[in-house]
Amino acid sequence: MDNVQTGKLIAELRRKQGLTQQQLADKLNLSNKTISKWESGSGSPDISNLPVLAEALGISADELLRGRLKEPKLDTDTHKKGVPRKELTPRQKMEISIVILAASIGAILGILAYNFGWLG
């Protein structure tokens, strides 16, 4: 755990919630000096305080230990192209299914024709 990075995260989330160090300390039954130590990076939360602190800040204990929020998962197509994936209409799905079925039947008939000598 990087105390400085974790401290910055604690301070940022506390401010986003509009809490003072004293208000956060009151939620955790600690002193505001303890919160100040964490935020400055000169100390770190005791392991027994992690679940309560994480809940008070609205994050997971894992995010708190890492000192950063988890990034939301991106659809790989969206991430690569920068364009969100468009949902297909039922008609488009049906058309794609028909094309796949026709191609499969064609492939099977081609294999049979080759194996049984139907091509001459």
PyMOL commands that place a pseudoatom at each C-alpha (Angstrom):
pseudoatom trace, name=CA, resn=MET, resi=1, chain=A, elem=C, hetatm=0, pos=[0.000, 0.000, 0.000]
pseudoatom trace, name=CA, resn=ASP, resi=2, chain=A, elem=C, hetatm=0, pos=[1.321, 3.404, -1.009]
pseudoatom trace, name=CA, resn=ASN, resi=3, chain=A, elem=C, hetatm=0, pos=[0.425, 5.721, 1.900]
pseudoatom trace, name=CA, resn=VAL, resi=4, chain=A, elem=C, hetatm=0, pos=[0.635, 8.884, -0.194]
pseudoatom trace, name=CA, resn=GLN, resi=5, chain=A, elem=C, hetatm=0, pos=[-1.538, 7.538, -3.009]
pseudoatom trace, name=CA, resn=THR, resi=6, chain=A, elem=C, hetatm=0, pos=[-4.072, 6.088, -0.559]
pseudoatom trace, name=CA, resn=GLY, resi=7, chain=A, elem=C, hetatm=0, pos=[-4.101, 9.356, 1.377]
pseudoatom trace, name=CA, resn=LYS, resi=8, chain=A, elem=C, hetatm=0, pos=[-4.824, 11.339, -1.781]
pseudoatom trace, name=CA, resn=LEU, resi=9, chain=A, elem=C, hetatm=0, pos=[-7.710, 9.003, -2.595]
pseudoatom trace, name=CA, resn=ILE, resi=10, chain=A, elem=C, hetatm=0, pos=[-9.161, 9.338, 0.900]
pseudoatom trace, name=CA, resn=ALA, resi=11, chain=A, elem=C, hetatm=0, pos=[-8.951, 13.144, 0.726]
pseudoatom trace, name=CA, resn=GLU, resi=12, chain=A, elem=C, hetatm=0, pos=[-10.472, 13.265, -2.764]
pseudoatom trace, name=CA, resn=LEU, resi=13, chain=A, elem=C, hetatm=0, pos=[-13.415, 11.021, -1.877]
pseudoatom trace, name=CA, resn=ARG, resi=14, chain=A, elem=C, hetatm=0, pos=[-14.015, 12.789, 1.430]
pseudoatom trace, name=CA, resn=ARG, resi=15, chain=A, elem=C, hetatm=0, pos=[-14.179, 16.148, -0.345]
pseudoatom trace, name=CA, resn=LYS, resi=16, chain=A, elem=C, hetatm=0, pos=[-16.495, 14.777, -3.046]
pseudoatom trace, name=CA, resn=GLN, resi=17, chain=A, elem=C, hetatm=0, pos=[-18.903, 13.775, -0.284]
pseudoatom trace, name=CA, resn=GLY, resi=18, chain=A, elem=C, hetatm=0, pos=[-18.643, 17.253, 1.201]
pseudoatom trace, name=CA, resn=LEU, resi=19, chain=A, elem=C, hetatm=0, pos=[-17.209, 15.947, 4.473]
pseudoatom trace, name=CA, resn=THR, resi=20, chain=A, elem=C, hetatm=0, pos=[-14.646, 17.612, 6.688]
pseudoatom trace, name=CA, resn=GLN, resi=21, chain=A, elem=C, hetatm=0, pos=[-11.891, 15.556, 8.256]
pseudoatom trace, name=CA, resn=GLN, resi=22, chain=A, elem=C, hetatm=0, pos=[-13.760, 15.846, 11.554]
pseudoatom trace, name=CA, resn=GLN, resi=23, chain=A, elem=C, hetatm=0, pos=[-17.010, 14.554, 10.051]
pseudoatom trace, name=CA, resn=LEU, resi=24, chain=A, elem=C, hetatm=0, pos=[-15.252, 11.536, 8.539]
pseudoatom trace, name=CA, resn=ALA, resi=25, chain=A, elem=C, hetatm=0, pos=[-13.432, 10.956, 11.817]
pseudoatom trace, name=CA, resn=ASP, resi=26, chain=A, elem=C, hetatm=0, pos=[-16.757, 11.040, 13.688]
pseudoatom trace, name=CA, resn=LYS, resi=27, chain=A, elem=C, hetatm=0, pos=[-18.176, 8.383, 11.344]
pseudoatom trace, name=CA, resn=LEU, resi=28, chain=A, elem=C, hetatm=0, pos=[-15.206, 6.152, 12.156]
pseudoatom trace, name=CA, resn=ASN, resi=29, chain=A, elem=C, hetatm=0, pos=[-14.966, 7.025, 15.882]
pseudoatom trace, name=CA, resn=LEU, resi=30, chain=A, elem=C, hetatm=0, pos=[-11.454, 8.390, 15.350]
pseudoatom trace, name=CA, resn=SER, resi=31, chain=A, elem=C, hetatm=0, pos=[-9.785, 11.769, 15.700]
pseudoatom trace, name=CA, resn=ASN, resi=32, chain=A, elem=C, hetatm=0, pos=[-9.482, 14.271, 12.867]
pseudoatom trace, name=CA, resn=LYS, resi=33, chain=A, elem=C, hetatm=0, pos=[-5.695, 14.112, 13.393]
pseudoatom trace, name=CA, resn=THR, resi=34, chain=A, elem=C, hetatm=0, pos=[-5.796, 10.461, 12.351]
pseudoatom trace, name=CA, resn=ILE, resi=35, chain=A, elem=C, hetatm=0, pos=[-7.624, 11.362, 9.139]
pseudoatom trace, name=CA, resn=SER, resi=36, chain=A, elem=C, hetatm=0, pos=[-5.107, 14.155, 8.546]
pseudoatom trace, name=CA, resn=LYS, resi=37, chain=A, elem=C, hetatm=0, pos=[-2.198, 11.692, 8.930]
pseudoatom trace, name=CA, resn=TRP, resi=38, chain=A, elem=C, hetatm=0, pos=[-3.755, 9.331, 6.404]
pseudoatom trace, name=CA, resn=GLU, resi=39, chain=A, elem=C, hetatm=0, pos=[-4.436, 12.077, 3.890]
pseudoatom trace, name=CA, resn=SER, resi=40, chain=A, elem=C, hetatm=0, pos=[-0.932, 13.491, 4.153]
pseudoatom trace, name=CA, resn=GLY, resi=41, chain=A, elem=C, hetatm=0, pos=[0.578, 10.034, 3.656]
pseudoatom trace, name=CA, resn=SER, resi=42, chain=A, elem=C, hetatm=0, pos=[2.389, 10.058, 6.987]
pseudoatom trace, name=CA, resn=GLY, resi=43, chain=A, elem=C, hetatm=0, pos=[0.289, 7.146, 8.226]
pseudoatom trace, name=CA, resn=SER, resi=44, chain=A, elem=C, hetatm=0, pos=[-2.089, 4.510, 6.968]
pseudoatom trace, name=CA, resn=PRO, resi=45, chain=A, elem=C, hetatm=0, pos=[-5.396, 3.125, 8.196]
pseudoatom trace, name=CA, resn=ASP, resi=46, chain=A, elem=C, hetatm=0, pos=[-5.206, 0.192, 10.562]
pseudoatom trace, name=CA, resn=ILE, resi=47, chain=A, elem=C, hetatm=0, pos=[-6.458, -2.989, 8.952]
pseudoatom trace, name=CA, resn=SER, resi=48, chain=A, elem=C, hetatm=0, pos=[-9.422, -3.067, 11.346]
pseudoatom trace, name=CA, resn=ASN, resi=49, chain=A, elem=C, hetatm=0, pos=[-10.514, 0.358, 10.008]
pseudoatom trace, name=CA, resn=LEU, resi=50, chain=A, elem=C, hetatm=0, pos=[-10.326, -0.555, 6.311]
pseudoatom trace, name=CA, resn=PRO, resi=51, chain=A, elem=C, hetatm=0, pos=[-13.831, -2.025, 5.838]
pseudoatom trace, name=CA, resn=VAL, resi=52, chain=A, elem=C, hetatm=0, pos=[-15.556, 0.820, 7.708]
pseudoatom trace, name=CA, resn=LEU, resi=53, chain=A, elem=C, hetatm=0, pos=[-13.470, 3.491, 5.975]
pseudoatom trace, name=CA, resn=ALA, resi=54, chain=A, elem=C, hetatm=0, pos=[-14.070, 1.945, 2.554]
pseudoatom trace, name=CA, resn=GLU, resi=55, chain=A, elem=C, hetatm=0, pos=[-17.815, 1.835, 3.210]
pseudoatom trace, name=CA, resn=ALA, resi=56, chain=A, elem=C, hetatm=0, pos=[-17.845, 5.433, 4.438]
pseudoatom trace, name=CA, resn=LEU, resi=57, chain=A, elem=C, hetatm=0, pos=[-16.067, 6.519, 1.232]
pseudoatom trace, name=CA, resn=GLY, resi=58, chain=A, elem=C, hetatm=0, pos=[-18.245, 4.357, -1.024]
pseudoatom trace, name=CA, resn=ILE, resi=59, chain=A, elem=C, hetatm=0, pos=[-15.441, 2.186, -2.389]
pseudoatom trace, name=CA, resn=SER, resi=60, chain=A, elem=C, hetatm=0, pos=[-14.086, -1.320, -1.854]
pseudoatom trace, name=CA, resn=ALA, resi=61, chain=A, elem=C, hetatm=0, pos=[-11.319, -2.131, 0.601]
pseudoatom trace, name=CA, resn=ASP, resi=62, chain=A, elem=C, hetatm=0, pos=[-9.271, -3.307, -2.390]
pseudoatom trace, name=CA, resn=GLU, resi=63, chain=A, elem=C, hetatm=0, pos=[-9.549, 0.105, -4.045]
pseudoatom trace, name=CA, resn=LEU, resi=64, chain=A, elem=C, hetatm=0, pos=[-8.592, 1.746, -0.767]
pseudoatom trace, name=CA, resn=LEU, resi=65, chain=A, elem=C, hetatm=0, pos=[-5.491, -0.452, -0.423]
pseudoatom trace, name=CA, resn=ARG, resi=66, chain=A, elem=C, hetatm=0, pos=[-4.474, 0.219, -4.020]
pseudoatom trace, name=CA, resn=GLY, resi=67, chain=A, elem=C, hetatm=0, pos=[-5.031, 3.940, -3.632]
pseudoatom trace, name=CA, resn=ARG, resi=68, chain=A, elem=C, hetatm=0, pos=[-7.038, 4.159, -6.848]
pseudoatom trace, name=CA, resn=LEU, resi=69, chain=A, elem=C, hetatm=0, pos=[-10.502, 3.368, -8.110]
pseudoatom trace, name=CA, resn=LYS, resi=70, chain=A, elem=C, hetatm=0, pos=[-11.099, 0.446, -10.410]
pseudoatom trace, name=CA, resn=GLU, resi=71, chain=A, elem=C, hetatm=0, pos=[-11.580, 1.483, -13.994]
pseudoatom trace, name=CA, resn=PRO, resi=72, chain=A, elem=C, hetatm=0, pos=[-14.854, 0.403, -15.553]
pseudoatom trace, name=CA, resn=LYS, resi=73, chain=A, elem=C, hetatm=0, pos=[-14.551, -2.451, -18.026]
pseudoatom trace, name=CA, resn=LEU, resi=74, chain=A, elem=C, hetatm=0, pos=[-14.828, -1.350, -21.624]
pseudoatom trace, name=CA, resn=ASP, resi=75, chain=A, elem=C, hetatm=0, pos=[-16.302, -3.368, -24.439]
pseudoatom trace, name=CA, resn=THR, resi=76, chain=A, elem=C, hetatm=0, pos=[-13.251, -4.387, -26.461]
pseudoatom trace, name=CA, resn=ASP, resi=77, chain=A, elem=C, hetatm=0, pos=[-14.831, -3.137, -29.689]
pseudoatom trace, name=CA, resn=THR, resi=78, chain=A, elem=C, hetatm=0, pos=[-15.609, 0.217, -28.087]
pseudoatom trace, name=CA, resn=HIS, resi=79, chain=A, elem=C, hetatm=0, pos=[-12.106, 0.464, -26.657]
pseudoatom trace, name=CA, resn=LYS, resi=80, chain=A, elem=C, hetatm=0, pos=[-10.391, -0.313, -29.964]
pseudoatom trace, name=CA, resn=LYS, resi=81, chain=A, elem=C, hetatm=0, pos=[-12.483, 1.808, -32.295]
pseudoatom trace, name=CA, resn=GLY, resi=82, chain=A, elem=C, hetatm=0, pos=[-13.794, 4.485, -29.976]
pseudoatom trace, name=CA, resn=VAL, resi=83, chain=A, elem=C, hetatm=0, pos=[-17.318, 3.819, -31.251]
pseudoatom trace, name=CA, resn=PRO, resi=84, chain=A, elem=C, hetatm=0, pos=[-19.950, 2.158, -29.085]
pseudoatom trace, name=CA, resn=ARG, resi=85, chain=A, elem=C, hetatm=0, pos=[-21.287, -1.129, -30.333]
pseudoatom trace, name=CA, resn=LYS, resi=86, chain=A, elem=C, hetatm=0, pos=[-24.739, -0.824, -31.910]
pseudoatom trace, name=CA, resn=GLU, resi=87, chain=A, elem=C, hetatm=0, pos=[-27.444, -3.303, -30.932]
pseudoatom trace, name=CA, resn=LEU, resi=88, chain=A, elem=C, hetatm=0, pos=[-28.805, -5.302, -33.873]
pseudoatom trace, name=CA, resn=THR, resi=89, chain=A, elem=C, hetatm=0, pos=[-32.496, -5.261, -34.668]
pseudoatom trace, name=CA, resn=PRO, resi=90, chain=A, elem=C, hetatm=0, pos=[-34.403, -8.579, -34.703]
pseudoatom trace, name=CA, resn=ARG, resi=91, chain=A, elem=C, hetatm=0, pos=[-34.600, -8.353, -38.516]
pseudoatom trace, name=CA, resn=GLN, resi=92, chain=A, elem=C, hetatm=0, pos=[-30.815, -7.914, -38.800]
pseudoatom trace, name=CA, resn=LYS, resi=93, chain=A, elem=C, hetatm=0, pos=[-30.280, -10.881, -36.494]
pseudoatom trace, name=CA, resn=MET, resi=94, chain=A, elem=C, hetatm=0, pos=[-32.596, -13.002, -38.647]
pseudoatom trace, name=CA, resn=GLU, resi=95, chain=A, elem=C, hetatm=0, pos=[-30.783, -11.955, -41.850]
pseudoatom trace, name=CA, resn=ILE, resi=96, chain=A, elem=C, hetatm=0, pos=[-27.402, -12.819, -40.347]
pseudoatom trace, name=CA, resn=SER, resi=97, chain=A, elem=C, hetatm=0, pos=[-28.753, -16.195, -39.187]
pseudoatom trace, name=CA, resn=ILE, resi=98, chain=A, elem=C, hetatm=0, pos=[-30.050, -16.972, -42.700]
pseudoatom trace, name=CA, resn=VAL, resi=99, chain=A, elem=C, hetatm=0, pos=[-26.698, -16.059, -44.284]
pseudoatom trace, name=CA, resn=ILE, resi=100, chain=A, elem=C, hetatm=0, pos=[-24.815, -18.245, -41.777]
pseudoatom trace, name=CA, resn=LEU, resi=101, chain=A, elem=C, hetatm=0, pos=[-27.246, -21.138, -42.360]
pseudoatom trace, name=CA, resn=ALA, resi=102, chain=A, elem=C, hetatm=0, pos=[-26.949, -20.843, -46.153]
pseudoatom trace, name=CA, resn=ALA, resi=103, chain=A, elem=C, hetatm=0, pos=[-23.147, -20.728, -45.961]
pseudoatom trace, name=CA, resn=SER, resi=104, chain=A, elem=C, hetatm=0, pos=[-23.103, -23.778, -43.684]
pseudoatom trace, name=CA, resn=ILE, resi=105, chain=A, elem=C, hetatm=0, pos=[-25.364, -25.763, -46.011]
pseudoatom trace, name=CA, resn=GLY, resi=106, chain=A, elem=C, hetatm=0, pos=[-23.220, -24.731, -48.986]
pseudoatom trace, name=CA, resn=ALA, resi=107, chain=A, elem=C, hetatm=0, pos=[-20.057, -25.832, -47.205]
pseudoatom trace, name=CA, resn=ILE, resi=108, chain=A, elem=C, hetatm=0, pos=[-21.574, -29.195, -46.264]
pseudoatom trace, name=CA, resn=LEU, resi=109, chain=A, elem=C, hetatm=0, pos=[-22.825, -29.803, -49.819]
pseudoatom trace, name=CA, resn=GLY, resi=110, chain=A, elem=C, hetatm=0, pos=[-19.414, -28.839, -51.210]
pseudoatom trace, name=CA, resn=ILE, resi=111, chain=A, elem=C, hetatm=0, pos=[-17.651, -31.300, -48.913]
pseudoatom trace, name=CA, resn=LEU, resi=112, chain=A, elem=C, hetatm=0, pos=[-20.109, -34.059, -49.817]
pseudoatom trace, name=CA, resn=ALA, resi=113, chain=A, elem=C, hetatm=0, pos=[-19.779, -33.316, -53.537]
pseudoatom trace, name=CA, resn=TYR, resi=114, chain=A, elem=C, hetatm=0, pos=[-15.999, -33.469, -53.324]
pseudoatom trace, name=CA, resn=ASN, resi=115, chain=A, elem=C, hetatm=0, pos=[-15.919, -36.686, -51.245]
pseudoatom trace, name=CA, resn=PHE, resi=116, chain=A, elem=C, hetatm=0, pos=[-18.491, -38.565, -53.336]
pseudoatom trace, name=CA, resn=GLY, resi=117, chain=A, elem=C, hetatm=0, pos=[-17.235, -37.357, -56.687]
pseudoatom trace, name=CA, resn=TRP, resi=118, chain=A, elem=C, hetatm=0, pos=[-20.442, -35.528, -57.620]
pseudoatom trace, name=CA, resn=LEU, resi=119, chain=A, elem=C, hetatm=0, pos=[-18.453, -32.830, -59.343]
pseudoatom trace, name=CA, resn=GLY, resi=120, chain=A, elem=C, hetatm=0, pos=[-17.425, -35.056, -62.164]
for i in range(1, 120): cmd.bond("trace and resi %d" % i, "trace and resi %d" % (i + 1))
show_as sticks, trace
zoom trace
